[in-house]
Amino acid sequence: MDKPEVAEARPAVLDLEAGTYWWCACGKSQSQPWCDGSHKGSGFTPVKVEIEAAKRVALCQCKQSAASPFCDGTHNKL
């Protein structure tokens, strides 16, 4: 697998509490946008997301963003 799968062509807009999260980079997770281990054997690894204070974020689900794990609007070009 050299390109990640597009999980969805829109971001996941979430209100997150402070903490550490693991964003799915392969697109195969059934728990999008979070990693569930589906990447095993694919060459992809999850991306650590550290949130210092509660805030709203837009996380990429098309897996093509240059600002991964955050959405940069790339899904609009797919």
mmCIF file of the N, C-alpha and C atoms, coordinates in Angstrom:
data_MODEL
# 
_entry.id   MODEL 
# 
loop_
_atom_site.group_PDB 
_atom_site.id 
_atom_site.type_symbol 
_atom_site.label_atom_id 
_atom_site.label_alt_id 
_atom_site.label_comp_id 
_atom_site.label_asym_id 
_atom_site.label_entity_id 
_atom_site.label_seq_id 
_atom_site.pdbx_PDB_ins_code 
_atom_site.Cartn_x 
_atom_site.Cartn_y 
_atom_site.Cartn_z 
_atom_site.occupancy 
_atom_site.B_iso_or_equiv 
_atom_site.pdbx_formal_charge 
_atom_site.auth_seq_id 
_atom_site.auth_comp_id 
_atom_site.auth_asym_id 
_atom_site.auth_atom_id 
_atom_site.pdbx_PDB_model_num 
ATOM 1   N N  . MET A 1 1  ? 0.850   -1.174 0.000  1.00 0.00 ? 1  MET A N  1 
ATOM 2   C CA . MET A 1 1  ? 0.000   0.000  0.000  1.00 0.00 ? 1  MET A CA 1 
ATOM 3   C C  . MET A 1 1  ? 0.895   1.236  0.000  1.00 0.00 ? 1  MET A C  1 
ATOM 4   N N  . ASP A 1 2  ? 0.936   1.975  -1.106 1.00 0.00 ? 2  ASP A N  1 
ATOM 5   C CA . ASP A 1 2  ? 1.763   3.174  -1.120 1.00 0.00 ? 2  ASP A CA 1 
ATOM 6   C C  . ASP A 1 2  ? 0.965   4.445  -0.909 1.00 0.00 ? 2  ASP A C  1 
ATOM 7   N N  . LYS A 1 3  ? -0.332  4.420  -1.137 1.00 0.00 ? 3  LYS A N  1 
ATOM 8   C CA . LYS A 1 3  ? -1.188  5.570  -0.868 1.00 0.00 ? 3  LYS A CA 1 
ATOM 9   C C  . LYS A 1 3  ? -2.252  5.163  0.138  1.00 0.00 ? 3  LYS A C  1 
ATOM 10  N N  . PRO A 1 4  ? -2.577  6.050  1.059  1.00 0.00 ? 4  PRO A N  1 
ATOM 11  C CA . PRO A 1 4  ? -3.632  5.719  2.017  1.00 0.00 ? 4  PRO A CA 1 
ATOM 12  C C  . PRO A 1 4  ? -4.999  5.696  1.338  1.00 0.00 ? 4  PRO A C  1 
ATOM 13  N N  . GLU A 1 5  ? -5.919  4.977  1.936  1.00 0.00 ? 5  GLU A N  1 
ATOM 14  C CA . GLU A 1 5  ? -7.296  4.947  1.446  1.00 0.00 ? 5  GLU A CA 1 
ATOM 15  C C  . GLU A 1 5  ? -8.018  6.204  1.902  1.00 0.00 ? 5  GLU A C  1 
ATOM 16  N N  . VAL A 1 6  ? -8.903  6.708  1.065  1.00 0.00 ? 6  VAL A N  1 
ATOM 17  C CA . VAL A 1 6  ? -9.731  7.853  1.445  1.00 0.00 ? 6  VAL A CA 1 
ATOM 18  C C  . VAL A 1 6  ? -10.850 7.301  2.321  1.00 0.00 ? 6  VAL A C  1 
ATOM 19  N N  . ALA A 1 7  ? -10.839 7.672  3.583  1.00 0.00 ? 7  ALA A N  1 
ATOM 20  C CA . ALA A 1 7  ? -11.880 7.213  4.499  1.00 0.00 ? 7  ALA A CA 1 
ATOM 21  C C  . ALA A 1 7  ? -13.176 7.966  4.232  1.00 0.00 ? 7  ALA A C  1 
ATOM 22  N N  . GLU A 1 8  ? -13.057 9.285  4.033  1.00 0.00 ? 8  GLU A N  1 
ATOM 23  C CA . GLU A 1 8  ? -14.200 10.129 3.723  1.00 0.00 ? 8  GLU A CA 1 
ATOM 24  C C  . GLU A 1 8  ? -13.694 11.416 3.087  1.00 0.00 ? 8  GLU A C  1 
ATOM 25  N N  . ALA A 1 9  ? -14.462 11.984 2.188  1.00 0.00 ? 9  ALA A N  1 
ATOM 26  C CA . ALA A 1 9  ? -14.049 13.209 1.500  1.00 0.00 ? 9  ALA A CA 1 
ATOM 27  C C  . ALA A 1 9  ? -14.571 14.448 2.232  1.00 0.00 ? 9  ALA A C  1 
ATOM 28  N N  . ARG A 1 10 ? -14.416 14.459 3.533  1.00 0.00 ? 10 ARG A N  1 
ATOM 29  C CA . ARG A 1 10 ? -14.750 15.611 4.374  1.00 0.00 ? 10 ARG A CA 1 
ATOM 30  C C  . ARG A 1 10 ? -14.016 15.439 5.693  1.00 0.00 ? 10 ARG A C  1 
ATOM 31  N N  . PRO A 1 11 ? -13.721 16.550 6.359  1.00 0.00 ? 11 PRO A N  1 
ATOM 32  C CA . PRO A 1 11 ? -13.002 16.434 7.632  1.00 0.00 ? 11 PRO A CA 1 
ATOM 33  C C  . PRO A 1 11 ? -13.915 15.975 8.763  1.00 0.00 ? 11 PRO A C  1 
ATOM 34  N N  . ALA A 1 12 ? -13.301 15.468 9.803  1.00 0.00 ? 12 ALA A N  1 
ATOM 35  C CA . ALA A 1 12 ? -14.012 15.160 11.046 1.00 0.00 ? 12 ALA A CA 1 
ATOM 36  C C  . ALA A 1 12 ? -13.813 16.382 11.939 1.00 0.00 ? 12 ALA A C  1 
ATOM 37  N N  . VAL A 1 13 ? -14.888 17.123 12.173 1.00 0.00 ? 13 VAL A N  1 
ATOM 38  C CA . VAL A 1 13 ? -14.813 18.307 13.023 1.00 0.00 ? 13 VAL A CA 1 
ATOM 39  C C  . VAL A 1 13 ? -15.225 17.876 14.430 1.00 0.00 ? 13 VAL A C  1 
ATOM 40  N N  . LEU A 1 14 ? -14.272 17.978 15.352 1.00 0.00 ? 14 LEU A N  1 
ATOM 41  C CA . LEU A 1 14 ? -14.461 17.449 16.700 1.00 0.00 ? 14 LEU A CA 1 
ATOM 42  C C  . LEU A 1 14 ? -14.058 18.449 17.769 1.00 0.00 ? 14 LEU A C  1 
ATOM 43  N N  . ASP A 1 15 ? -14.750 18.398 18.890 1.00 0.00 ? 15 ASP A N  1 
ATOM 44  C CA . ASP A 1 15 ? -14.356 19.147 20.075 1.00 0.00 ? 15 ASP A CA 1 
ATOM 45  C C  . ASP A 1 15 ? -13.549 18.184 20.938 1.00 0.00 ? 15 ASP A C  1 
ATOM 46  N N  . LEU A 1 16 ? -12.254 18.435 21.056 1.00 0.00 ? 16 LEU A N  1 
ATOM 47  C CA . LEU A 1 16 ? -11.367 17.534 21.794 1.00 0.00 ? 16 LEU A CA 1 
ATOM 48  C C  . LEU A 1 16 ? -10.934 18.152 23.119 1.00 0.00 ? 16 LEU A C  1 
ATOM 49  N N  . GLU A 1 17 ? -10.817 17.310 24.102 1.00 0.00 ? 17 GLU A N  1 
ATOM 50  C CA . GLU A 1 17 ? -10.258 17.693 25.400 1.00 0.00 ? 17 GLU A CA 1 
ATOM 51  C C  . GLU A 1 17 ? -8.742  17.596 25.309 1.00 0.00 ? 17 GLU A C  1 
ATOM 52  N N  . ALA A 1 18 ? -8.061  18.230 26.231 1.00 0.00 ? 18 ALA A N  1 
ATOM 53  C CA . ALA A 1 18 ? -6.605  18.111 26.283 1.00 0.00 ? 18 ALA A CA 1 
ATOM 54  C C  . ALA A 1 18 ? -6.232  16.641 26.427 1.00 0.00 ? 18 ALA A C  1 
ATOM 55  N N  . GLY A 1 19 ? -5.202  16.222 25.708 1.00 0.00 ? 19 GLY A N  1 
ATOM 56  C CA . GLY A 1 19 ? -4.765  14.839 25.789 1.00 0.00 ? 19 GLY A CA 1 
ATOM 57  C C  . GLY A 1 19 ? -4.014  14.404 24.553 1.00 0.00 ? 19 GLY A C  1 
ATOM 58  N N  . THR A 1 20 ? -3.692  13.123 24.499 1.00 0.00 ? 20 THR A N  1 
ATOM 59  C CA . THR A 1 20 ? -2.969  12.532 23.381 1.00 0.00 ? 20 THR A CA 1 
ATOM 60  C C  . THR A 1 20 ? -3.907  11.619 22.621 1.00 0.00 ? 20 THR A C  1 
ATOM 61  N N  . TYR A 1 21 ? -3.906  11.766 21.301 1.00 0.00 ? 21 TYR A N  1 
ATOM 62  C CA . TYR A 1 21 ? -4.762  10.985 20.416 1.00 0.00 ? 21 TYR A CA 1 
ATOM 63  C C  . TYR A 1 21 ? -3.895  10.398 19.309 1.00 0.00 ? 21 TYR A C  1 
ATOM 64  N N  . TRP A 1 22 ? -4.373  9.342  18.667 1.00 0.00 ? 22 TRP A N  1 
ATOM 65  C CA . TRP A 1 22 ? -3.643  8.719  17.558 1.00 0.00 ? 22 TRP A CA 1 
ATOM 66  C C  . TRP A 1 22 ? -4.525  8.734  16.317 1.00 0.00 ? 22 TRP A C  1 
ATOM 67  N N  . TRP A 1 23 ? -4.116  9.546  15.334 1.00 0.00 ? 23 TRP A N  1 
ATOM 68  C CA . TRP A 1 23 ? -4.849  9.738  14.085 1.00 0.00 ? 23 TRP A CA 1 
ATOM 69  C C  . TRP A 1 23 ? -4.499  8.638  13.085 1.00 0.00 ? 23 TRP A C  1 
ATOM 70  N N  . CYS A 1 24 ? -5.504  8.095  12.447 1.00 0.00 ? 24 CYS A N  1 
ATOM 71  C CA . CYS A 1 24 ? -5.304  7.054  11.431 1.00 0.00 ? 24 CYS A CA 1 
ATOM 72  C C  . CYS A 1 24 ? -4.703  7.667  10.172 1.00 0.00 ? 24 CYS A C  1 
ATOM 73  N N  . ALA A 1 25 ? -3.568  7.145  9.721  1.00 0.00 ? 25 ALA A N  1 
ATOM 74  C CA . ALA A 1 25 ? -2.904  7.637  8.516  1.00 0.00 ? 25 ALA A CA 1 
ATOM 75  C C  . ALA A 1 25 ? -3.160  6.751  7.306  1.00 0.00 ? 25 ALA A C  1 
ATOM 76  N N  . CYS A 1 26 ? -3.626  5.522  7.525  1.00 0.00 ? 26 CYS A N  1 
ATOM 77  C CA . CYS A 1 26 ? -3.792  4.591  6.410  1.00 0.00 ? 26 CYS A CA 1 
ATOM 78  C C  . CYS A 1 26 ? -5.177  4.667  5.767  1.00 0.00 ? 26 CYS A C  1 
ATOM 79  N N  . GLY A 1 27 ? -6.168  5.137  6.511  1.00 0.00 ? 27 GLY A N  1 
ATOM 80  C CA . GLY A 1 27 ? -7.528  5.225  5.992  1.00 0.00 ? 27 GLY A CA 1 
ATOM 81  C C  . GLY A 1 27 ? -8.363  3.977  6.193  1.00 0.00 ? 27 GLY A C  1 
ATOM 82  N N  . LYS A 1 28 ? -7.796  2.936  6.797  1.00 0.00 ? 28 LYS A N  1 
ATOM 83  C CA . LYS A 1 28 ? -8.509  1.661  6.958  1.00 0.00 ? 28 LYS A CA 1 
ATOM 84  C C  . LYS A 1 28 ? -9.242  1.505  8.286  1.00 0.00 ? 28 LYS A C  1 
ATOM 85  N N  . SER A 1 29 ? -8.953  2.360  9.238  1.00 0.00 ? 29 SER A N  1 
ATOM 86  C CA . SER A 1 29 ? -9.555  2.233  10.569 1.00 0.00 ? 29 SER A CA 1 
ATOM 87  C C  . SER A 1 29 ? -11.071 2.317  10.518 1.00 0.00 ? 29 SER A C  1 
ATOM 88  N N  . GLN A 1 30 ? -11.735 1.485  11.292 1.00 0.00 ? 30 GLN A N  1 
ATOM 89  C CA . GLN A 1 30 ? -13.185 1.539  11.423 1.00 0.00 ? 30 GLN A CA 1 
ATOM 90  C C  . GLN A 1 30 ? -13.590 2.578  12.461 1.00 0.00 ? 30 GLN A C  1 
ATOM 91  N N  . SER A 1 31 ? -12.596 3.191  13.122 1.00 0.00 ? 31 SER A N  1 
ATOM 92  C CA . SER A 1 31 ? -12.830 4.194  14.164 1.00 0.00 ? 31 SER A CA 1 
ATOM 93  C C  . SER A 1 31 ? -12.374 5.577  13.717 1.00 0.00 ? 31 SER A C  1 
ATOM 94  N N  . GLN A 1 32 ? -12.546 5.906  12.448 1.00 0.00 ? 32 GLN A N  1 
ATOM 95  C CA . GLN A 1 32 ? -12.085 7.186  11.900 1.00 0.00 ? 32 GLN A CA 1 
ATOM 96  C C  . GLN A 1 32 ? -12.539 8.356  12.751 1.00 0.00 ? 32 GLN A C  1 
ATOM 97  N N  . PRO A 1 33 ? -11.707 9.335  12.948 1.00 0.00 ? 33 PRO A N  1 
ATOM 98  C CA . PRO A 1 33 ? -10.379 9.509  12.367 1.00 0.00 ? 33 PRO A CA 1 
ATOM 99  C C  . PRO A 1 33 ? -9.263  8.867  13.189 1.00 0.00 ? 33 PRO A C  1 
ATOM 100 N N  . TRP A 1 34 ? -9.645  8.074  14.177 1.00 0.00 ? 34 TRP A N  1 
ATOM 101 C CA . TRP A 1 34 ? -8.664  7.483  15.095 1.00 0.00 ? 34 TRP A CA 1 
ATOM 102 C C  . TRP A 1 34 ? -8.173  6.120  14.629 1.00 0.00 ? 34 TRP A C  1 
ATOM 103 N N  . CYS A 1 35 ? -6.969  5.790  15.008 1.00 0.00 ? 35 CYS A N  1 
ATOM 104 C CA . CYS A 1 35 ? -6.350  4.507  14.672 1.00 0.00 ? 35 CYS A CA 1 
ATOM 105 C C  . CYS A 1 35 ? -6.978  3.379  15.482 1.00 0.00 ? 35 CYS A C  1 
ATOM 106 N N  . ASP A 1 36 ? -7.246  2.261  14.818 1.00 0.00 ? 36 ASP A N  1 
ATOM 107 C CA . ASP A 1 36 ? -7.719  1.059  15.512 1.00 0.00 ? 36 ASP A CA 1 
ATOM 108 C C  . ASP A 1 36 ? -6.782  -0.127 15.267 1.00 0.00 ? 36 ASP A C  1 
ATOM 109 N N  . GLY A 1 37 ? -5.607  0.145  14.682 1.00 0.00 ? 37 GLY A N  1 
ATOM 110 C CA . GLY A 1 37 ? -4.632  -0.915 14.428 1.00 0.00 ? 37 GLY A CA 1 
ATOM 111 C C  . GLY A 1 37 ? -4.740  -1.543 13.052 1.00 0.00 ? 37 GLY A C  1 
ATOM 112 N N  . SER A 1 38 ? -5.668  -1.084 12.222 1.00 0.00 ? 38 SER A N  1 
ATOM 113 C CA . SER A 1 38 ? -5.865  -1.671 10.887 1.00 0.00 ? 38 SER A CA 1 
ATOM 114 C C  . SER A 1 38 ? -4.668  -1.479 9.956  1.00 0.00 ? 38 SER A C  1 
ATOM 115 N N  . HIS A 1 39 ? -3.755  -0.589 10.304 1.00 0.00 ? 39 HIS A N  1 
ATOM 116 C CA . HIS A 1 39 ? -2.577  -0.315 9.474  1.00 0.00 ? 39 HIS A CA 1 
ATOM 117 C C  . HIS A 1 39 ? -1.538  -1.428 9.534  1.00 0.00 ? 39 HIS A C  1 
ATOM 118 N N  . LYS A 1 40 ? -1.637  -2.306 10.482 1.00 0.00 ? 40 LYS A N  1 
ATOM 119 C CA . LYS A 1 40 ? -0.601  -3.329 10.676 1.00 0.00 ? 40 LYS A CA 1 
ATOM 120 C C  . LYS A 1 40 ? -0.273  -4.054 9.371  1.00 0.00 ? 40 LYS A C  1 
ATOM 121 N N  . GLY A 1 41 ? 1.021   -4.052 9.028  1.00 0.00 ? 41 GLY A N  1 
ATOM 122 C CA . GLY A 1 41 ? 1.496   -4.701 7.822  1.00 0.00 ? 41 GLY A CA 1 
ATOM 123 C C  . GLY A 1 41 ? 1.409   -3.839 6.575  1.00 0.00 ? 41 GLY A C  1 
ATOM 124 N N  . SER A 1 42 ? 0.939   -2.609 6.713  1.00 0.00 ? 42 SER A N  1 
ATOM 125 C CA . SER A 1 42 ? 0.731   -1.752 5.540  1.00 0.00 ? 42 SER A CA 1 
ATOM 126 C C  . SER A 1 42 ? 1.891   -0.787 5.275  1.00 0.00 ? 42 SER A C  1 
ATOM 127 N N  . GLY A 1 43 ? 2.754   -0.570 6.251  1.00 0.00 ? 43 GLY A N  1 
ATOM 128 C CA . GLY A 1 43 ? 3.812   0.413  6.097  1.00 0.00 ? 43 GLY A CA 1 
ATOM 129 C C  . GLY A 1 43 ? 3.416   1.788  6.630  1.00 0.00 ? 43 GLY A C  1 
ATOM 130 N N  . PHE A 1 44 ? 2.155   1.954  6.987  1.00 0.00 ? 44 PHE A N  1 
ATOM 131 C CA . PHE A 1 44 ? 1.685   3.213  7.579  1.00 0.00 ? 44 PHE A CA 1 
ATOM 132 C C  . PHE A 1 44 ? 1.745   3.108  9.093  1.00 0.00 ? 44 PHE A C  1 
ATOM 133 N N  . THR A 1 45 ? 1.903   4.251  9.738  1.00 0.00 ? 45 THR A N  1 
ATOM 134 C CA . THR A 1 45 ? 1.854   4.308  11.190 1.00 0.00 ? 45 THR A CA 1 
ATOM 135 C C  . THR A 1 45 ? 0.936   5.462  11.592 1.00 0.00 ? 45 THR A C  1 
ATOM 136 N N  . PRO A 1 46 ? 0.261   5.335  12.726 1.00 0.00 ? 46 PRO A N  1 
ATOM 137 C CA . PRO A 1 46 ? -0.614  6.420  13.169 1.00 0.00 ? 46 PRO A CA 1 
ATOM 138 C C  . PRO A 1 46 ? 0.201   7.657  13.555 1.00 0.00 ? 46 PRO A C  1 
ATOM 139 N N  . VAL A 1 47 ? -0.473  8.800  13.525 1.00 0.00 ? 47 VAL A N  1 
ATOM 140 C CA . VAL A 1 47 ? 0.173   10.069 13.861 1.00 0.00 ? 47 VAL A CA 1 
ATOM 141 C C  . VAL A 1 47 ? -0.306  10.514 15.238 1.00 0.00 ? 47 VAL A C  1 
ATOM 142 N N  . LYS A 1 48 ? 0.652   10.819 16.088 1.00 0.00 ? 48 LYS A N  1 
ATOM 143 C CA . LYS A 1 48 ? 0.341   11.285 17.441 1.00 0.00 ? 48 LYS A CA 1 
ATOM 144 C C  . LYS A 1 48 ? -0.156  12.735 17.378 1.00 0.00 ? 48 LYS A C  1 
ATOM 145 N N  . VAL A 1 49 ? -1.306  12.978 17.988 1.00 0.00 ? 49 VAL A N  1 
ATOM 146 C CA . VAL A 1 49 ? -1.893  14.322 18.048 1.00 0.00 ? 49 VAL A CA 1 
ATOM 147 C C  . VAL A 1 49 ? -1.961  14.720 19.514 1.00 0.00 ? 49 VAL A C  1 
ATOM 148 N N  . GLU A 1 50 ? -1.250  15.785 19.867 1.00 0.00 ? 50 GLU A N  1 
ATOM 149 C CA . GLU A 1 50 ? -1.268  16.260 21.249 1.00 0.00 ? 50 GLU A CA 1 
ATOM 150 C C  . GLU A 1 50 ? -2.060  17.559 21.317 1.00 0.00 ? 50 GLU A C  1 
ATOM 151 N N  . ILE A 1 51 ? -3.116  17.543 22.086 1.00 0.00 ? 51 ILE A N  1 
ATOM 152 C CA . ILE A 1 51 ? -3.963  18.711 22.287 1.00 0.00 ? 51 ILE A CA 1 
ATOM 153 C C  . ILE A 1 51 ? -3.662  19.241 23.685 1.00 0.00 ? 51 ILE A C  1 
ATOM 154 N N  . GLU A 1 52 ? -3.208  20.486 23.769 1.00 0.00 ? 52 GLU A N  1 
ATOM 155 C CA . GLU A 1 52 ? -2.805  21.061 25.052 1.00 0.00 ? 52 GLU A CA 1 
ATOM 156 C C  . GLU A 1 52 ? -3.961  21.638 25.851 1.00 0.00 ? 52 GLU A C  1 
ATOM 157 N N  . ALA A 1 53 ? -4.987  22.117 25.165 1.00 0.00 ? 53 ALA A N  1 
ATOM 158 C CA . ALA A 1 53 ? -6.171  22.670 25.825 1.00 0.00 ? 53 ALA A CA 1 
ATOM 159 C C  . ALA A 1 53 ? -7.387  22.323 24.968 1.00 0.00 ? 53 ALA A C  1 
ATOM 160 N N  . ALA A 1 54 ? -8.527  22.177 25.592 1.00 0.00 ? 54 ALA A N  1 
ATOM 161 C CA . ALA A 1 54 ? -9.741  21.821 24.872 1.00 0.00 ? 54 ALA A CA 1 
ATOM 162 C C  . ALA A 1 54 ? -9.965  22.782 23.705 1.00 0.00 ? 54 ALA A C  1 
ATOM 163 N N  . LYS A 1 55 ? -10.266 22.213 22.520 1.00 0.00 ? 55 LYS A N  1 
ATOM 164 C CA . LYS A 1 55 ? -10.530 23.048 21.353 1.00 0.00 ? 55 LYS A CA 1 
ATOM 165 C C  . LYS A 1 55 ? -11.213 22.230 20.266 1.00 0.00 ? 55 LYS A C  1 
ATOM 166 N N  . ARG A 1 56 ? -11.764 22.945 19.290 1.00 0.00 ? 56 ARG A N  1 
ATOM 167 C CA . ARG A 1 56 ? -12.398 22.322 18.120 1.00 0.00 ? 56 ARG A CA 1 
ATOM 168 C C  . ARG A 1 56 ? -11.338 22.182 17.035 1.00 0.00 ? 56 ARG A C  1 
ATOM 169 N N  . VAL A 1 57 ? -11.274 21.007 16.408 1.00 0.00 ? 57 VAL A N  1 
ATOM 170 C CA . VAL A 1 57 ? -10.311 20.747 15.340 1.00 0.00 ? 57 VAL A CA 1 
ATOM 171 C C  . VAL A 1 57 ? -11.019 20.110 14.152 1.00 0.00 ? 57 VAL A C  1 
ATOM 172 N N  . ALA A 1 58 ? -10.427 20.264 12.973 1.00 0.00 ? 58 ALA A N  1 
ATOM 173 C CA . ALA A 1 58 ? -10.902 19.604 11.760 1.00 0.00 ? 58 ALA A CA 1 
ATOM 174 C C  . ALA A 1 58 ? -9.801  18.636 11.336 1.00 0.00 ? 58 ALA A C  1 
ATOM 175 N N  . LEU A 1 59 ? -10.066 17.350 11.511 1.00 0.00 ? 59 LEU A N  1 
ATOM 176 C CA . LEU A 1 59 ? -9.070  16.325 11.194 1.00 0.00 ? 59 LEU A CA 1 
ATOM 177 C C  . LEU A 1 59 ? -9.337  15.736 9.816  1.00 0.00 ? 59 LEU A C  1 
ATOM 178 N N  . CYS A 1 60 ? -8.278  15.569 9.065  1.00 0.00 ? 60 CYS A N  1 
ATOM 179 C CA . CYS A 1 60 ? -8.358  15.047 7.705  1.00 0.00 ? 60 CYS A CA 1 
ATOM 180 C C  . CYS A 1 60 ? -8.853  13.601 7.710  1.00 0.00 ? 60 CYS A C  1 
ATOM 181 N N  . GLN A 1 61 ? -9.794  13.317 6.827  1.00 0.00 ? 61 GLN A N  1 
ATOM 182 C CA . GLN A 1 61 ? -10.245 11.939 6.645  1.00 0.00 ? 61 GLN A CA 1 
ATOM 183 C C  . GLN A 1 61 ? -9.981  11.437 5.223  1.00 0.00 ? 61 GLN A C  1 
ATOM 184 N N  . CYS A 1 62 ? -9.562  12.358 4.329  1.00 0.00 ? 62 CYS A N  1 
ATOM 185 C CA . CYS A 1 62 ? -9.220  11.910 2.972  1.00 0.00 ? 62 CYS A CA 1 
ATOM 186 C C  . CYS A 1 62 ? -7.788  11.378 2.933  1.00 0.00 ? 62 CYS A C  1 
ATOM 187 N N  . LYS A 1 63 ? -7.030  11.687 3.975  1.00 0.00 ? 63 LYS A N  1 
ATOM 188 C CA . LYS A 1 63 ? -5.645  11.215 4.164  1.00 0.00 ? 63 LYS A CA 1 
ATOM 189 C C  . LYS A 1 63 ? -4.671  11.784 3.135  1.00 0.00 ? 63 LYS A C  1 
ATOM 190 N N  . GLN A 1 64 ? -5.055  12.885 2.472  1.00 0.00 ? 64 GLN A N  1 
ATOM 191 C CA . GLN A 1 64 ? -4.203  13.505 1.454  1.00 0.00 ? 64 GLN A CA 1 
ATOM 192 C C  . GLN A 1 64 ? -3.695  14.880 1.869  1.00 0.00 ? 64 GLN A C  1 
ATOM 193 N N  . SER A 1 65 ? -4.100  15.390 3.014  1.00 0.00 ? 65 SER A N  1 
ATOM 194 C CA . SER A 1 65 ? -3.753  16.736 3.473  1.00 0.00 ? 65 SER A CA 1 
ATOM 195 C C  . SER A 1 65 ? -2.248  16.918 3.648  1.00 0.00 ? 65 SER A C  1 
ATOM 196 N N  . ALA A 1 66 ? -1.748  18.057 3.204  1.00 0.00 ? 66 ALA A N  1 
ATOM 197 C CA . ALA A 1 66 ? -0.342  18.399 3.430  1.00 0.00 ? 66 ALA A CA 1 
ATOM 198 C C  . ALA A 1 66 ? -0.126  18.838 4.870  1.00 0.00 ? 66 ALA A C  1 
ATOM 199 N N  . ALA A 1 67 ? -1.215  19.084 5.587  1.00 0.00 ? 67 ALA A N  1 
ATOM 200 C CA . ALA A 1 67 ? -1.148  19.522 6.979  1.00 0.00 ? 67 ALA A CA 1 
ATOM 201 C C  . ALA A 1 67 ? -1.566  18.408 7.934  1.00 0.00 ? 67 ALA A C  1 
ATOM 202 N N  . SER A 1 68 ? -1.478  17.163 7.500  1.00 0.00 ? 68 SER A N  1 
ATOM 203 C CA . SER A 1 68 ? -1.908  16.021 8.317  1.00 0.00 ? 68 SER A CA 1 
ATOM 204 C C  . SER A 1 68 ? -1.355  16.122 9.722  1.00 0.00 ? 68 SER A C  1 
ATOM 205 N N  . PRO A 1 69 ? -2.174  15.835 10.695 1.00 0.00 ? 69 PRO A N  1 
ATOM 206 C CA . PRO A 1 69 ? -3.488  15.212 10.647 1.00 0.00 ? 69 PRO A CA 1 
ATOM 207 C C  . PRO A 1 69 ? -4.648  16.187 10.461 1.00 0.00 ? 69 PRO A C  1 
ATOM 208 N N  . PHE A 1 70 ? -4.325  17.482 10.292 1.00 0.00 ? 70 PHE A N  1 
ATOM 209 C CA . PHE A 1 70 ? -5.380  18.475 10.173 1.00 0.00 ? 70 PHE A CA 1 
ATOM 210 C C  . PHE A 1 70 ? -5.788  18.671 8.714  1.00 0.00 ? 70 PHE A C  1 
ATOM 211 N N  . CYS A 1 71 ? -7.043  19.003 8.515  1.00 0.00 ? 71 CYS A N  1 
ATOM 212 C CA . CYS A 1 71 ? -7.578  19.218 7.174  1.00 0.00 ? 71 CYS A CA 1 
ATOM 213 C C  . CYS A 1 71 ? -7.036  20.514 6.576  1.00 0.00 ? 71 CYS A C  1 
ATOM 214 N N  . ASP A 1 72 ? -6.658  20.469 5.304  1.00 0.00 ? 72 ASP A N  1 
ATOM 215 C CA . ASP A 1 72 ? -6.240  21.678 4.589  1.00 0.00 ? 72 ASP A CA 1 
ATOM 216 C C  . ASP A 1 72 ? -7.104  21.927 3.356  1.00 0.00 ? 72 ASP A C  1 
ATOM 217 N N  . GLY A 1 73 ? -8.222  21.193 3.242  1.00 0.00 ? 73 GLY A N  1 
ATOM 218 C CA . GLY A 1 73 ? -9.139  21.377 2.122  1.00 0.00 ? 73 GLY A CA 1 
ATOM 219 C C  . GLY A 1 73 ? -8.836  20.526 0.906  1.00 0.00 ? 73 GLY A C  1 
ATOM 220 N N  . THR A 1 74 ? -7.818  19.694 0.967  1.00 0.00 ? 74 THR A N  1 
ATOM 221 C CA . THR A 1 74 ? -7.447  18.855 -0.170 1.00 0.00 ? 74 THR A CA 1 
ATOM 222 C C  . THR A 1 74 ? -8.600  17.978 -0.646 1.00 0.00 ? 74 THR A C  1 
ATOM 223 N N  . HIS A 1 75 ? -9.482  17.571 0.263  1.00 0.00 ? 75 HIS A N  1 
ATOM 224 C CA . HIS A 1 75 ? -10.609 16.714 -0.115 1.00 0.00 ? 75 HIS A CA 1 
ATOM 225 C C  . HIS A 1 75 ? -11.482 17.359 -1.184 1.00 0.00 ? 75 HIS A C  1 
ATOM 226 N N  . ASN A 1 76 ? -11.469 18.676 -1.290 1.00 0.00 ? 76 ASN A N  1 
ATOM 227 C CA . ASN A 1 76 ? -12.252 19.372 -2.306 1.00 0.00 ? 76 ASN A CA 1 
ATOM 228 C C  . ASN A 1 76 ? -11.723 19.159 -3.717 1.00 0.00 ? 76 ASN A C  1 
ATOM 229 N N  . LYS A 1 77 ? -10.505 18.641 -3.829 1.00 0.00 ? 77 LYS A N  1 
ATOM 230 C CA . LYS A 1 77 ? -9.873  18.421 -5.136 1.00 0.00 ? 77 LYS A CA 1 
ATOM 231 C C  . LYS A 1 77 ? -9.896  16.956 -5.565 1.00 0.00 ? 77 LYS A C  1 
ATOM 232 N N  . LEU A 1 78 ? -10.480 16.097 -4.748 1.00 0.00 ? 78 LEU A N  1 
ATOM 233 C CA . LEU A 1 78 ? -10.484 14.661 -5.071 1.00 0.00 ? 78 LEU A CA 1 
ATOM 234 C C  . LEU A 1 78 ? -11.575 14.332 -6.073 1.00 0.00 ? 78 LEU A C  1 
# 
